[in-house]
Amino acid sequence: MEIQSIAGSFVVTQLSSVSPVPASLQDLLEKACMRLFDASMIIEDPLTALAPLREPSVKQPLEQFEQTFVIDQIIDRVRDEGLADHFHEMIGLFGSIMMSLTATEEQLAQVNSWVEQGIFGHFLMTDPGGPSLQSWKTELQDTDGALRLNVNKIHGIEAQKLGFAMVVAKQAARPFPITLMLPPELCSELKQSSIGEAFLDGKLQLGNCRGSVPVTKEMLLSKGGLGSVNRFLTLVRPRFVKSLMHFVLWLKDQGEVELSVADQESIEYLIYLCNEQTSATIFSMHSVNRVLATKFASNELLLHLVSSGKVKSKARQRDLLAFTKMEGSSYRCFFEIYSKSKGHRL
């Protein structure tokens, strides 16, 4: 077996467990995976074939939320109306699901009160310290029980005009991030600025924010632990990918994107994958890897459309490239799947 096939199998095996991958898309994915093999993988990996996926020993019910029905209706409208006018509502509902999984009843009541006042929520993840948590600049400090949050976040959705915010931070001597919910009065103390040109016909602006504010234990979003994050991503990522595929089909109808027969087949395949995953009612060890592989495939298809000259305007090229980074870049998706799967070899 060639290295390209071995590298690609980390992603292709996950997708094939749902439905066989079309040949042209498989070739695209295998080349992308080989391109993303980093130095340690090339030097230290045994480069033997992956073992077949084993049946998960633990299966749990996957929570269902009313918001998903509304999100699915929005995604259907994206096919006919484009993404620009629906993006913020969809992302807001994603945030609502996250709050349902991680917030206490008191915290949810507070959020509902803010929303009723027209105050919007923001999710701040991307840190200038990079993908490694240990290098993050955003940190929760505990000095003799007095908590202070040092915030330094970049490229947040509408982060130049924060309402309330869910901020993901590192904490000393903890290997996992922690999320805090900052109320509007503390968000107003942060320095906020827009960054770069807007996306989606001027309707999606990204921003940076930084500052230091005192916080309390009541602001920690800790219900559900790390398992709730994985469930959230299992519910959200395939819906996000489906919205992107619908967006591309809408762009084709507008004459802004040219699609070959193979491109069309890949898009329909990804929509099918997303439908299969969003209809799932069981959560297992394979669930997270499958949605990571689905986002990886979406990233690489969008990149292919842009790099092969099939997207006409620079603005649309920029839109589609941006969505190859949002909700998981190809490297992060591949690295997570690889890290969990590297020991499962023939």
Order of alpha helices (4+ residues) and beta strands (2+ residues): alpha-alpha-alpha-beta-alpha-alpha-alpha-beta-beta-beta-beta-beta-alpha-beta-beta-alpha-alpha-beta-alpha-alpha-alpha
